[in-house]
Amino acid sequence: MMRMLQIILSCIFLGCTNISGLSAPSILHRRAFLASGIAAGAVVATPLASQAVIDVNNAAAGDFQRYPGLFPTISAKIINLGPFKDAKEMYEAMDNPVIVERLKQYEKEFTFGQKTPGGDRGNGKRSV
């Protein structure tokens, strides 16, 4: 088991060459290459919360999924209690200091635009 782990790690970090006399079978080469490519693709394709901006007054419940800890419960509260003029008003509307602290983690990513009429923002529940 340890030898296989050493081979896989050496393939990932050192390009699947012969390391210390260990010669990995071609199946391990392909698996390591595929695994490293999938991991790299996931990192590139996943939008980071710090790179995103969300309009709290017009966002759908699912838009909050990119912010860990906000979906579904806190996003449903935001939708049901909004619209808000600013972050301070949103914090005052929340009934739990833990929720306020969680929201403050992402305060720099929040904007508070004019609420647009119509549209289904969702209720924070996942659809199956």
Disulfide bonds with the S-S distance in Angstrom:
none
